[in-house]
Structures are given as C-alpha cells and as structure tokens.
Amino acid sequence: MTRENLFNWALALALLAVPLWANAMDEPFVITLATKVAILALAGVGLNIALGIGGLVSLGHAAFFGIGGYAMGILAAHAQNYEPLMQVPFLIEGTNQMPVIWLVATVASALVALVIGALSLRTSGVYFIMITLAFGQMLYYFAISWSAYGGEDGLSIWVRNEFPGLNTLDPIQFFMIAYVILCLVLVFSARLGRSPFGLALAAARQTEERVMTVGLTPFHLRLVAFVISGAITGLAGALYADLNRFVSPTMLSWHTSGEIMVFVIIGGVGRLFGPVVGAAVYILLEHLLGGISEYWQIFLGLLLLLMVLFARGGLIGALTGREVAHD
C-alpha cells in the first residue's frame, strides 16, 4: 500500500471520526460542518473526473450543482404545499423522498451536461472554459428570473426531506447519508480511473492522435466523462440544498464553480481524495477565519497561490511526496 493510499484511508476515517465525536459531545454544529465537507467534496469528485482524468477545465459546473439543488427544491416544495408539479398530459406530483429526489437531480444534471458538453466539447482550451462559463451564467440568470420558485430570493423548504428508516433531522444520521454517498462515489471514481474507459480518457488528454489510431473518438470519451461529472455534481447539489433546506441562484453562479475547482486544486488535481482535502481546508478556513475577518478568503488565495507555485500535486502530493497524479 502506497503512502497516498494510507493517507486516503486516514482521511476517510478522520472525516467519520470527527462527527461521531461531536455527536457524543453534543456538538451538532460540528456535525453540520463535517456534512458540508462531505457534500462539497462530492461536488469536487464530480469535477475531478472531468478535470483530473479528462483534462477538461470547466467553469460551468455550478450549473449542475444548481440544477440538483433546484430539483430538490421544486419537488419538495410541491410535496409540502400539496400542489401537483404537472397535470398535463398526466399528473406528476412532488415528493419528499430523498432517493427519488436524488434520481431526478442526477438524471436532470446528466441531461443538461449532455447538451452543454455536446456543444462545448467542439471547442478546446480557453474557448471551452469560456463556453462552459457562459452556459452556467445563462442558467444563473434564468434562475434569478424564475419568479415561480423564488427568483433572486431563492426557495426555502420547511422540513428536510425523508429517507426510509432514518431520521434525517438528526444531524449525525444526515451526515451518514452524505458520507456513505461520498464513499460510494469515491470507489466509483477510483474504478473509473483504472477502467479501460478511464485509461482511454487519460490517453486522449495526453495524445489525441494515438487514441484515434486505435479506433476511439476523443470527443465521445470526453462527452461521457462530462456527463458523469455533471451527474455527480448534481447529486451533490441536491444534498447541499437539503442540508440548508434552501436553494438559490447562488448555487448556479460562477463563484460556486470557482470554489469547486479550488477544492480540487488545493487537494490535488487527479488525486482521488484531492476534493475531500480541498473541501475540508476550505470549510476549516471559513469557520476559523470567517469570524475574524470578512476578508478571510485572502488566506485561501495565498494557500492556492502556494499550491500552484510549489505543490503542483496539491496538499496530498506535498504530504505524500508524490508529484505524479496518475501512476
């Protein structure tokens, strides 16, 4: 077992141990912080599939994060208000069941990612970055103008949605839901990276011509990766909105896209647990320094600058002594 694998196991256990300790000490706020780390890390894992494996620098992933959030908000709001979501051509009602909401959020985000990816991936480099940003901002301004669901003020949900057999209002139980999903997606991401598809995607990032010579199409590989990435980020958005019981256009803004990318860069692009480290550092800095100064992100920017200049493998690379993200 490599040093990075040992570090990953230690990090996974630490993320579980902290909220369990907080639950024993009756510190629900700490549990909520750990839950936020797990959910934001999940969004980062989604982006890391596109960025770390496929080399796709997307500044529009907040679109999928927000779509997942609005899928939760809309379904839950209609269920709580006892209003049908749609009556033509047949009756469709809202729901407060998390598994159904997650399915809708994941599928909706994947479909939007399919459309955005099919158009954006016809470009590359800075043009790809800008077109994903443009799509994200289009959806952001659409949400602002969507008065039926709160517009600029957002949409509040009275009670957290339900999961069969669990009390989701209990902070530790909701954390366990987010933690288990994060672990499952991390396992999926690890297997994806080692699969023939993942290896072909990584090869397409490095040398397109060689991939084409064996009969594979880089565009199709990247599109599938982009859709998977968007679906996972949308699932994170649904969980995040459920955590806060609130969804707003802010979830769709380019600032959110930037934050998700910061998680990945700080932890290490292409590192399996890079987004987990990045999200944990971000939440810790926000919690510890946010009360001291409203300009706490200066320190985040300084850390990001140090990572880019001196630790290209992110914090995980610096701590484990490995410079190469992919073996």
RALIN-V134387 format. One record per pair of residues at least 6 apart in sequence whose ideal C-beta (glycine too) atoms are under 8 Angstrom apart, sorted by sequence separation. I is the first residue (numbers start at 1). GAP is how many residues later the second one is. D is the distance in whole Angstrom. If there is no record, write none. Layout:
BEGIN
{{I:GAP:D} {I:GAP:D}}
END
This chain:
BEGIN
{{22:6:7} {50:6:4} {51:6:6} {78:6:7} {86:6:4} {95:6:6} {143:6:8} {145:6:7} {149:6:5} {150:6:8} {162:6:6} {167:6:5} {168:6:5} {192:6:5} {212:6:7} {241:6:4} {250:6:7} {267:6:7} {268:6:4} {271:6:8} {290:6:5} {311:6:6} {316:6:8} {317:6:6} {22:7:8} {51:7:7} {78:7:5} {84:7:6} {85:7:5} {121:7:7} {144:7:6} {161:7:7} {166:7:5} {203:7:6} {204:7:5} {211:7:6} {267:7:3} {289:7:4} {307:7:6} {311:7:4} {22:8:4} {23:8:6} {50:8:6} {84:8:7} {85:8:6} {120:8:6} {123:8:6} {143:8:8} {144:8:5} {160:8:5} {203:8:5} {266:8:8} {267:8:6} {307:8:7} {310:8:8} {317:8:7} {22:9:5} {84:9:5} {85:9:5} {160:9:6} {168:9:7} {193:9:8} {267:9:7} {268:9:7} {313:9:6} {75:10:7} {84:10:8} {159:10:8} {208:10:5} {211:10:7} {241:10:7} {264:10:6} {267:10:4} {286:10:7} {289:10:6} {313:10:5} {19:11:7} {47:11:7} {50:11:8} {74:11:7} {83:11:7} {120:11:5} {166:11:7} {200:11:6} {240:11:7} {263:11:8} {264:11:5} {266:11:7} {267:11:4} {285:11:6} {312:11:7} {313:11:7} {18:12:7} {19:12:4} {22:12:7} {119:12:7} {120:12:5} {204:12:7} {263:12:5} {266:12:4} {267:12:8} {313:12:6} {81:13:8} {265:13:7} {47:14:5} {79:14:7} {80:14:8} {160:14:7} {163:14:6} {204:14:4} {237:14:6} {264:14:6} {267:14:8} {285:14:6} {19:15:4} {46:15:7} {78:15:7} {79:15:4} {120:15:7} {263:15:3} {266:15:6} {285:15:6} {18:16:5} {19:16:7} {78:16:3} {79:16:5} {80:16:7} {116:16:7} {119:16:8} {200:16:6} {262:16:6} {263:16:5} {266:16:7} {77:17:7} {79:17:5} {204:17:5} {43:18:7} {46:18:7} {76:18:7} {204:18:7} {282:18:7} {285:18:8} {15:19:7} {75:19:5} {76:19:8} {116:19:5} {263:19:6} {74:20:7} {75:20:5} {76:20:6} {201:20:5} {262:20:7} {75:21:8} {200:21:6} {201:21:7} {15:22:7} {43:22:6} {281:22:7} {15:23:7} {259:23:7} {197:24:7} {201:24:5} {75:25:7} {76:25:7} {75:26:5} {112:27:8} {197:27:7} {233:27:7} {72:29:5} {75:29:6} {71:30:7} {71:33:5} {72:33:6} {71:34:4} {281:34:7} {69:36:8} {192:36:7} {278:36:7} {68:37:4} {71:37:5} {266:37:7} {277:37:7} {278:37:8} {67:38:7} {68:38:7} {71:38:8} {262:38:7} {266:38:6} {277:38:5} {265:39:6} {277:39:6} {68:40:7} {274:40:5} {67:41:5} {68:41:5} {266:41:6} {274:41:8} {67:42:5} {262:42:6} {265:42:6} {271:42:7} {274:42:6} {265:43:7} {271:43:6} {273:43:6} {64:45:4} {67:45:6} {268:45:5} {269:45:7} {271:45:5} {268:46:3} {271:46:7} {185:47:6} {267:47:5} {268:47:7} {64:48:7} {266:48:6} {267:48:6} {268:48:4} {63:49:7} {64:49:6} {265:49:7} {266:49:6} {267:49:6} {268:49:5} {185:50:8} {63:53:7} {181:54:7} {271:54:6} {270:55:3} {60:56:7} {269:56:6} {270:56:6} {268:57:6} {181:58:7} {60:60:8} {101:60:6} {178:61:6} {58:62:8} {177:62:8} {96:63:8} {98:63:5} {97:64:7} {98:64:6} {99:64:7} {56:65:8} {96:65:5} {97:65:6} {98:65:5} {99:65:8} {178:65:8} {96:66:5} {97:66:8} {97:67:8} {174:68:8} {174:69:7} {58:70:8} {59:70:5} {98:70:7} {57:71:7} {58:71:7} {59:71:8} {60:71:8} {61:71:8} {56:72:7} {57:72:5} {60:72:3} {63:72:6} {67:72:7} {77:72:7} {59:73:5} {60:73:6} {63:73:4} {66:73:7} {70:73:7} {58:74:4} {59:74:4} {60:74:8} {62:74:5} {66:74:7} {168:74:8} {60:75:5} {61:75:8} {74:75:6} {60:76:3} {63:76:5} {73:76:7} {59:77:7} {63:77:8} {66:77:7} {80:77:7} {62:78:8} {77:78:6} {80:78:6} {70:79:7} {80:79:7} {98:79:7} {193:79:8} {77:80:7} {74:81:8} {76:81:5} {161:81:6} {73:82:4} {160:82:6} {190:82:6} {189:83:6} {73:84:6} {157:84:8} {70:85:8} {72:85:8} {76:85:6} {157:85:8} {160:85:6} {159:86:7} {186:86:6} {158:87:7} {186:87:7} {157:88:4} {72:89:7} {156:89:7} {157:89:7} {156:90:5} {157:90:8} {186:90:8} {155:91:7} {154:92:6} {155:92:5} {154:93:6} {155:93:7} {154:94:3} {182:94:8} {153:95:7} {154:95:7} {152:96:8} {154:96:8} {122:97:8} {152:97:6} {121:98:6} {150:98:7} {151:98:8} {121:101:5} {121:102:6} {117:105:7} {118:105:6} {121:105:7} {143:105:8} {144:105:5} {117:106:5} {120:106:8} {143:106:4} {141:108:8} {114:109:7} {117:109:4} {140:109:6} {143:109:5} {116:110:8} {117:110:6} {140:112:4} {113:113:6} {114:113:5} {117:113:7} {139:113:5} {140:113:5} {113:114:5} {116:114:8} {140:114:8} {113:116:7} {114:116:8} {136:116:6} {137:116:8} {110:117:5} {113:117:3} {136:117:8} {137:117:6} {110:118:8} {112:118:7} {113:118:7} {136:118:6} {110:120:6} {109:121:5} {110:121:4} {113:121:8} {133:121:6} {136:121:6} {109:122:5} {107:124:8} {109:124:7} {110:124:7} {133:124:7} {202:124:6} {106:125:5} {109:125:2} {106:126:8} {108:126:7} {109:126:7} {106:128:6} {109:128:7} {105:129:5} {106:129:5} {105:130:6} {105:132:7} {106:132:8} {102:133:6} {105:133:4} {193:133:8} {35:136:7} {42:136:7} {102:136:6} {38:137:7} {45:137:7} {101:137:6} {102:137:8} {32:139:6} {35:139:6} {39:139:5} {42:139:7} {46:139:8} {53:139:7} {31:140:4} {35:140:4} {38:140:4} {42:140:5} {45:140:5} {49:140:6} {53:140:6} {31:141:6} {34:141:6} {38:141:5} {41:141:6} {45:141:6} {48:141:7} {101:141:8} {28:143:5} {35:143:5} {38:143:8} {39:143:8} {42:143:6} {49:143:7} {31:144:5} {35:144:8} {38:144:5} {45:144:6} {98:144:7} {53:145:6} {54:147:5} {23:148:7} {53:148:5} {54:148:8} {23:149:4} {53:149:6} {54:150:7} {55:150:4} {54:151:6} {19:152:8} {20:152:7} {53:152:7} {19:153:6} {19:156:5} {19:160:8} {16:163:6} {71:163:7} {15:164:7} {64:165:8} {68:165:7} {72:165:8} {56:166:6} {64:166:4} {68:166:3} {71:166:8} {72:166:4} {76:166:8} {54:167:7} {63:167:8} {64:167:8} {67:167:5} {68:167:6} {71:167:6} {54:168:5} {58:168:8} {61:168:7} {65:168:5} {68:168:7} {69:168:4} {73:168:6} {56:169:7} {61:169:7} {64:169:4} {65:169:7} {68:169:3} {69:169:6} {72:169:5} {56:170:6} {64:170:4} {67:170:7} {68:170:4} {72:170:6} {12:171:7} {54:171:4} {58:171:8} {65:171:6} {66:171:6} {68:171:8} {69:171:6} {70:171:8} {53:172:6} {54:172:7} {61:172:5} {65:172:4} {68:172:8} {69:172:4} {56:173:8} {64:173:7} {68:173:7} {73:173:8} {12:174:8} {73:174:4} {50:175:6} {54:175:8} {65:175:7} {72:175:7} {49:176:6} {50:176:5} {70:177:6} {69:178:4} {49:179:6} {50:179:4} {49:180:4} {66:181:8} {70:181:8} {46:182:8} {47:182:6} {69:182:5} {46:183:5} {49:183:7} {66:183:7} {46:184:7} {46:185:7} {66:185:4} {67:185:8} {46:186:3} {47:186:6} {65:186:6} {66:186:3} {45:187:6} {46:187:4} {65:187:7} {46:188:8} {43:189:8} {46:189:8} {62:189:7} {63:189:6} {42:190:7} {43:190:5} {46:190:6} {62:190:5} {66:190:7} {62:191:6} {65:191:6} {62:192:7} {65:192:8} {42:193:7} {43:193:4} {62:193:8} {42:194:4} {43:194:7} {60:194:8} {62:194:4} {63:194:8} {59:195:6} {62:195:4} {65:195:7} {40:196:7} {61:196:5} {39:197:6} {42:197:7} {43:197:8} {60:197:6} {59:198:5} {62:198:7} {58:199:7} {59:199:7} {61:199:6} {39:200:5} {40:200:7} {61:200:8} {39:201:5} {59:202:7} {36:204:8} {39:204:6} {57:204:8} {36:207:7} {35:208:6} {51:210:7} {32:211:7} {52:212:7} {47:213:5} {51:213:6} {47:214:6} {44:216:6} {47:216:8} {48:216:5} {43:217:5} {47:217:6} {52:217:5} {53:217:7} {51:218:6} {52:218:3} {40:219:8} {44:219:4} {51:219:8} {52:219:7} {40:220:7} {43:220:8} {44:220:5} {48:221:7} {41:222:7} {48:222:7} {52:222:7} {40:223:6} {44:223:7} {48:223:8} {48:226:6} {48:227:5} {47:228:7} {44:230:7} {45:230:5} {44:231:3} {45:231:8} {43:232:8} {44:232:7} {42:233:8} {41:234:5} {44:234:6} {40:235:8} {41:235:4} {44:235:6} {41:237:8} {41:238:4} {37:239:7} {40:239:4} {41:239:7} {38:241:8} {37:242:5} {40:242:7} {36:243:8} {37:243:5} {40:243:7} {37:246:5} {36:247:6} {33:250:6} {33:254:6} {12:261:8} {15:261:7} {11:262:5} {8:264:6} {12:264:8} {8:265:5} {11:265:6} {15:265:7} {7:266:7} {11:266:7} {4:267:7} {11:269:8} {52:273:7} {7:309:6} {4:312:6} {7:312:6} {7:313:5} {4:316:4} {3:317:4} {2:318:8} {3:318:7} {4:318:6} {3:319:7} {2:320:8}}
END
